Amino acid sequence: MTDRRSPLDEVHRAAGARMVPFGGWEMPLQYATGTLAEHRACRGDAVVFDVSHLGAVVFEGPEAHDRIQSAFTNDLDRIAPGRAQYTHLLDDADASVLDDIIVWWVDPETFIVMPNASNTDRVIDALGSPSRDVTTERVVLALQGPRVRERIAAVFPEAAEVGRFRVARLVWNGNACIVAGTGYTGEDGIEVHVPAAGAAALWAAVVDAGFTPAGLGARDTLRLEAGLPLHGHELGPGITPLQAGLGWVVGWAKGDFRGRGALEAERDAGIARHLVGIRVPGRRPPRADRRVTVEGRDVGVVTSGNFSPSLETGIALALVEVAVVVGDEVSISTDRDMLDGVVVDLPFLDLPSS
């Protein structure tokens, strides 16, 4: 299948973006500045990502709350209209995380459910009618960094007032937008759903306001430093919320939801492995799917690994036996030798949104 393209595809290419396939889309990996510079701009100032590859499923009507409540793990009644919530869709059989999702509760009977790039159909199947896919009708700009509110105030002052995990309907330059205080970097952030027809103008305005365009490369190193899971790596087949250290995403006090029985069974029996962070001295990055050992004994596998531009060392997330804990020395396999490391607390950095 031909990869889908963002409505901003030509804008990215004109800016020198290197485009790569991702989740059925062609998206920017990096711009001329490079991943390291984009990463550092997010930690020190403000960047803009095009994350239009994320799905957008609108669910409206009197049944919307109850349908979402029974499909996903988190408890909507912990929040209210005008707020956002992180949640999971589980496999009924083994409680594997089929997708991790942000739900924007826009008003009492209107929700925007945001699945990962390739999982939109799966989420629509779980919710049923009258949910509808509006992914191609809008662009999502993720504005991230410690100066995000200062910079966006110059061009979209109302957006600067949307607090963390808050959601608001706003208008920019005649375009009806939905704005949320969410992100995937560990920094302060605002995400804007803007109609496709107005997206290029908003992109140009935020770049003129001092936001650095950033691609998927920086988005991955930023989320890794923040200890945030990526579906297909820290979440996916065989990996449950409890193994990933995300038990807080489960609303045990609410009614039934998909996968509850299997997840309760794992909770009662106790997990066999858990997600940890590993820091590796030196600049060599650990890589995903490499084995983790303790004194020569296999104890788990790296789920994500890279060079940390902020720490200037290698870092990794890994699923390991529960006996492996913070402070333990471990080794990670490579093609030619082993990298020595130590298990550390997550996130790797002390960040505002941690």
C-alpha positions in Angstrom: 0.0 0.0 0.0 1.2 3.5 -0.8 2.2 5.5 2.3 -0.3 8.2 3.2 1.0 11.8 3.3 0.2 14.6 5.6 -1.5 17.7 4.2 1.8 19.4 5.1 3.9 17.0 3.0 5.0 19.7 0.5 5.8 22.1 3.3 8.1 19.5 4.9 9.9 18.7 1.7 10.4 22.4 0.9 12.0 22.8 4.4 14.5 20.0 3.6 12.9 17.2 5.6 14.1 13.7 5.2 10.9 11.7 4.7 10.5 8.1 5.9 7.7 5.5 6.1 6.1 5.3 9.5 2.9 3.4 10.4 1.6 3.6 6.8 2.5 7.3 6.4 5.5 9.2 5.0 6.6 11.6 7.7 9.6 13.8 8.4 12.5 12.0 10.2 14.5 15.2 10.5 15.1 18.5 8.9 18.3 20.1 7.7 19.2 21.0 11.3 19.4 17.3 12.3 18.0 15.2 15.1 20.4 16.3 17.8 19.7 20.0 17.2 16.0 19.4 17.1 16.1 17.4 20.3 18.1 20.1 22.1 15.8 22.8 20.8 12.9 20.9 22.5 14.7 20.6 25.8 15.9 24.2 25.7 13.3 26.2 23.8 10.3 25.1 21.6 9.7 22.8 18.6 6.8 21.9 16.4 6.1 18.4 15.2 3.6 17.4 12.5 1.9 14.3 14.1 -0.9 14.0 11.6 -0.1 10.3 11.3 -1.9 9.8 14.6 -5.4 8.7 14.2 -8.4 10.9 15.0 -11.7 9.1 15.8 -14.7 11.3 16.7 -17.3 9.8 18.9 -20.4 11.8 19.6 -23.8 11.2 21.2 -25.4 10.0 24.4 -23.7 6.6 24.3 -20.2 7.9 23.7 -19.1 8.0 27.4 -20.3 4.5 28.2 -18.9 3.0 25.0 -15.5 4.4 25.6 -15.7 3.4 29.3 -16.3 -0.2 28.4 -13.7 -0.4 25.6 -10.6 1.1 27.3 -8.8 0.5 30.6 -8.9 4.0 32.3 -11.8 5.4 34.1 -13.4 8.4 32.3 -15.1 9.4 35.6 -11.7 10.4 36.9 -11.9 13.3 34.5 -14.6 15.5 33.0 -15.4 17.4 29.8 -12.6 19.7 28.9 -9.9 17.3 29.9 -7.7 14.6 28.3 -6.9 11.1 29.5 -4.3 8.4 28.6 -5.7 4.9 28.3 -5.2 1.4 26.7 -7.1 -0.9 24.5 -6.4 -4.5 25.6 -6.6 -7.9 23.9 -9.4 -9.9 25.6 -7.4 -13.1 25.6 -4.2 -12.1 27.4 -4.5 -8.3 28.2 -1.8 -7.4 25.7 -1.9 -3.7 24.9 -3.4 -3.5 21.4 -3.0 0.3 21.5 -2.3 3.1 23.8 -4.5 6.1 23.2 -5.2 9.7 24.2 -8.9 10.6 24.7 -9.8 14.2 24.4 -13.2 14.8 26.2 -14.2 17.9 24.3 -17.8 18.4 25.6 -20.3 16.2 27.4 -21.2 14.1 24.3 -18.1 14.7 22.1 -14.8 12.8 22.3 -11.7 12.7 20.1 -10.0 9.3 20.4 -6.4 9.4 19.2 -4.9 5.9 18.4 -1.4 5.2 17.0 -0.8 5.5 13.3 -1.7 2.0 12.2 -4.4 1.2 14.8 -7.3 3.4 13.8 -9.4 0.6 12.3 -8.8 -1.5 15.4 -10.1 1.3 17.7 -13.1 2.0 15.5 -14.0 -1.7 15.7 -13.7 -1.6 19.5 -16.0 1.5 19.8 -18.4 0.6 17.0 -20.9 3.0 15.3 -21.2 6.0 15.3 -17.5 6.6 15.7 -15.9 8.1 12.6 -12.4 8.5 11.3 -11.5 12.2 10.7 -7.8 11.7 10.3 -7.6 13.0 6.8 -9.6 16.1 7.6 -7.2 17.7 10.0 -3.5 18.2 10.9 -2.2 17.8 14.4 0.7 20.1 15.4 2.5 19.2 18.6 4.1 22.2 20.1 6.7 21.2 22.8 9.3 22.7 25.0 9.9 24.9 28.0 9.1 28.1 26.0 6.1 26.7 24.2 3.6 29.0 25.8 5.6 32.1 25.5 6.2 31.5 21.8 2.6 30.4 20.9 1.2 33.4 22.7 2.5 35.6 19.9 0.4 34.0 17.3 -2.4 32.0 19.1 -2.7 33.5 22.6 -5.8 31.5 23.5 -3.9 28.2 23.0 -1.2 29.4 25.5 -3.9 29.3 28.2 -4.8 25.6 27.7 -3.4 23.9 30.7 -1.8 20.4 31.1 -4.3 17.7 30.0 -7.0 20.4 29.4 -9.0 20.5 26.2 -10.6 23.5 24.5 -12.4 24.5 21.3 -10.7 27.6 19.9 -10.5 29.5 16.6 -7.3 30.6 14.9 -7.5 32.7 11.7 -11.1 31.5 11.1 -10.2 27.9 11.6 -12.1 25.9 14.2 -9.4 24.1 16.2 -9.4 21.8 19.2 -6.4 22.3 21.5 -5.1 20.1 24.3 -2.2 20.4 26.8 -0.7 17.1 25.8 2.5 15.8 24.3 5.1 13.0 24.1 8.4 14.6 25.1 8.3 15.1 28.8 8.3 18.9 28.3 5.4 21.3 28.6 3.2 20.9 25.4 0.2 21.9 23.4 -1.3 19.9 20.6 -3.5 21.6 18.0 -6.1 19.9 15.8 -6.4 22.3 12.9 -8.5 21.8 9.7 -6.3 20.6 6.8 -7.0 23.8 4.8 -5.6 26.0 7.5 -2.6 23.9 8.6 0.1 25.4 6.3 -0.7 28.9 7.5 -0.5 27.8 11.2 2.7 25.9 10.6 4.3 29.0 9.0 3.0 31.2 11.9 4.5 29.0 14.6 7.8 28.7 12.7 7.9 32.5 12.3 7.3 32.7 16.1 10.5 30.8 16.8 9.5 27.1 16.9 12.1 24.8 15.4 10.6 22.1 13.1 11.4 18.7 14.5 10.9 15.2 13.1 10.3 11.6 14.3 14.0 11.1 15.1 13.9 13.8 17.8 10.5 12.7 19.0 11.8 9.2 19.7 14.9 10.3 21.6 12.8 12.8 23.6 10.2 10.2 24.6 12.9 7.7 25.4 14.6 10.1 27.8 11.2 10.8 29.4 10.7 7.0 29.8 7.5 7.1 27.7 6.4 3.8 26.0 6.1 3.4 22.3 3.6 0.9 20.9 5.4 -1.9 19.2 8.3 -1.6 21.6 7.3 -1.2 25.3 3.6 -2.0 24.5 2.2 -4.6 22.1 1.7 -8.4 21.8 2.5 -10.2 25.0 3.0 -6.9 27.0 0.4 -5.8 29.5 0.0 -2.5 31.3 1.2 -4.1 34.5 4.4 -5.3 32.9 5.0 -1.8 31.4 4.6 -0.2 34.8 1.4 1.5 33.8 -1.0 0.1 36.3 -2.2 3.6 37.0 -3.9 3.5 33.5 -6.3 0.8 34.8 -9.6 1.8 36.4 -10.1 -1.2 38.6 -13.0 0.5 40.5 -15.1 1.0 37.4 -17.1 -1.7 35.6 -16.0 -4.2 33.0 -13.7 -3.4 30.1 -12.0 -5.3 27.3 -9.3 -7.6 28.7 -10.2 -7.1 32.4 -10.4 -10.8 33.2 -7.0 -11.6 31.8 -5.4 -8.5 33.4 -7.0 -9.4 36.8 -5.5 -12.9 36.6 -2.0 -11.4 35.9 -2.5 -8.9 38.8 -3.4 -11.7 41.2 -0.7 -14.1 40.1 2.0 -11.4 40.0 3.9 -10.2 36.9 6.9 -12.2 35.7 8.7 -9.2 34.2 8.7 -5.4 34.3 10.0 -2.4 32.4 13.2 -0.7 33.6 15.6 1.9 32.5 19.2 1.2 31.8 22.0 3.7 31.5 25.2 2.8 29.6 28.4 4.8 30.1 29.9 6.1 26.9 28.3 7.1 23.6 27.5 3.7 22.2 23.7 3.3 22.1 22.0 0.0 23.1 19.6 -1.2 20.5 16.1 -2.8 20.6 15.8 -6.6 20.7 19.2 -7.1 22.3 19.5 -9.5 25.2 20.0 -8.2 28.8 22.1 -10.4 31.1 23.2 -10.4 34.7 26.5 -12.2 35.4 26.1 -14.1 32.1 22.5 -15.1 32.7 19.7 -14.0 30.3 17.2 -11.8 32.2 15.3 -9.9 29.5 15.4 -7.9 26.3 15.9 -4.3 25.3 12.6 -2.7 24.0 14.1 0.7 22.9 17.6 2.0 23.0 19.5 5.1 21.7 22.0 7.8 22.5 20.7 10.4 24.9 21.6 13.9 23.6 20.8 15.3 27.1 22.9 12.9 29.1 25.4 12.1 26.4 25.3 8.4 27.2 23.5 5.4 25.9 20.1 4.7 27.4 17.6 1.8 27.1 14.2 0.6 28.2 14.1 -3.1 28.8 11.6 -5.8 29.9 13.4 -7.9 32.5 12.8 -10.3 35.3 11.1 -8.6 38.4 14.2 -9.5 40.5 16.3 -7.0 38.5 15.9 -3.6 40.2 17.3 -0.1 40.3 21.0 -0.2 41.1 21.7 -3.6 39.5 24.5 -4.0 37.0 23.6 -5.5 33.7 25.1 -6.2 30.3 23.5 -5.7 26.9 24.5 -7.7 23.8 25.7 -6.1 20.6 26.9 -7.6 17.3 30.5 -8.0 18.6 30.6 -7.6 22.4 28.6 -6.6 25.5 27.7 -3.1 26.8 27.8 -2.8 30.6 25.1 -0.7 32.2 23.2 0.0 35.4 19.4 -0.1 36.1 18.2 3.4 36.9 15.0 5.2 37.9 12.7 6.4 35.2 12.4 8.8 33.7 16.1 9.3 32.8 15.7 13.1 33.2 13.9 15.2 35.7 11.3 16.7 33.4 8.3 19.0 33.9 5.7 16.5 32.7 7.3 13.5 34.4 
